């Protein structure tokens, strides 16, 4: 049997009318001044709770991704979100394309 994983883009649901004409994109050129911190707090709480629920109802794992500087993804770092999730869950949490620095001492 194949594993079934939960995945969440963590989208930011509000965007100003005419953003494409004004900013060209909702990717990197959409200004942070449109971010509502209170709404952001509510969304992060909701999205983390939804991912925990996915683990509780039996998904084999939770996938976290990295989509920073976008309107459709509020996940700043998969490692940060995985750290929050691991406290409340026990599934595998794959982090794709995550880079970490490795320093070698001489």
C-alpha positions as CSV (number, residue, x, y, z in Angstrom):
1,X,0.0,0.0,0.0
2,X,1.2,3.5,-0.8
3,X,1.7,6.2,1.8
4,X,-0.7,9.1,1.8
5,X,0.7,12.5,2.8
6,X,-1.0,15.8,3.7
7,X,0.3,18.9,2.0
8,X,-0.7,22.6,2.6
9,X,0.3,25.7,0.6
10,X,-0.7,28.0,3.5
11,X,-2.1,30.7,1.2
12,X,-2.7,34.3,2.2
13,X,-6.3,34.8,1.2
14,X,-6.5,38.5,0.5
15,X,-4.9,40.4,-2.3
16,X,-5.6,43.9,-3.5
17,X,-7.7,44.5,-6.6
18,X,-5.6,45.3,-9.6
19,X,-2.3,43.9,-8.1
20,X,-1.1,42.6,-11.4
21,X,-1.3,45.9,-13.1
22,X,0.2,47.8,-10.1
23,X,2.9,45.3,-9.0
24,X,3.2,42.9,-12.0
25,X,3.1,39.8,-9.8
26,X,2.0,38.4,-6.5
27,X,5.4,36.7,-6.3
28,X,8.3,38.8,-5.2
29,X,7.1,42.3,-6.1
30,X,3.9,42.3,-4.0
31,X,4.7,44.6,-1.0
32,X,4.7,43.4,2.6
33,X,2.6,46.5,3.5
34,X,-0.4,44.5,2.4
35,X,0.2,41.8,5.0
36,X,-2.2,42.0,8.0
37,X,-0.3,40.7,11.1
38,X,-3.5,39.8,13.0
39,X,-4.8,37.8,10.0
40,X,-1.4,36.2,9.5
41,X,-1.4,35.0,13.2
42,X,-4.9,33.6,12.7
43,X,-3.9,31.9,9.5
44,X,-0.7,30.3,10.9
45,X,-2.7,29.0,13.9
46,X,-5.3,27.6,11.6
47,X,-2.9,26.0,9.1
48,X,-0.8,24.4,11.8
49,X,-3.9,23.0,13.4
50,X,-5.1,21.6,10.0
51,X,-1.7,19.9,9.5
52,X,-1.9,18.4,13.0
53,X,-5.4,17.2,12.3
54,X,-4.2,15.5,9.1
55,X,-1.7,13.5,11.3
56,X,-4.4,12.8,13.9
57,X,-6.8,11.3,11.3
58,X,-4.2,9.0,10.0
59,X,-2.2,10.5,7.1
60,X,1.2,8.8,6.8
61,X,3.1,12.1,6.8
62,X,2.9,15.8,6.5
63,X,4.7,17.6,3.7
64,X,6.0,21.1,4.3
65,X,7.4,23.3,1.5
66,X,9.1,26.6,1.0
67,X,7.3,29.4,-0.8
68,X,8.6,32.6,0.6
69,X,7.8,36.0,-0.9
70,X,4.6,34.7,-2.5
71,X,1.0,35.5,-1.9
72,X,0.0,31.8,-2.2
73,X,2.4,30.5,0.4
74,X,3.1,31.7,3.9
75,X,5.6,29.0,4.8
76,X,8.8,30.9,5.4
77,X,11.0,27.9,6.1
78,X,10.0,24.2,6.0
79,X,12.4,23.5,8.9
80,X,10.7,26.1,11.1
81,X,7.2,24.7,10.4
82,X,8.4,21.1,10.8
83,X,9.8,22.1,14.2
84,X,6.4,23.4,15.2
85,X,4.7,20.3,13.9
86,X,7.0,17.7,15.4
87,X,6.0,18.9,18.9
88,X,2.4,18.0,18.2
89,X,2.7,15.0,15.8
90,X,4.7,11.9,15.1
91,X,4.4,11.4,11.3
92,X,7.3,11.7,8.9
93,X,7.7,15.3,7.8
94,X,9.6,15.4,4.5
95,X,11.3,18.7,3.7
96,X,12.1,19.0,0.1
97,X,14.8,21.4,-1.3
98,X,15.8,22.4,2.1
99,X,19.3,23.7,2.3
100,X,21.4,24.0,5.3
101,X,24.9,25.3,5.8
102,X,27.6,23.0,6.7
103,X,30.8,24.5,8.1
104,X,34.0,22.4,8.3
105,X,36.5,23.3,10.9
106,X,40.2,22.9,9.8
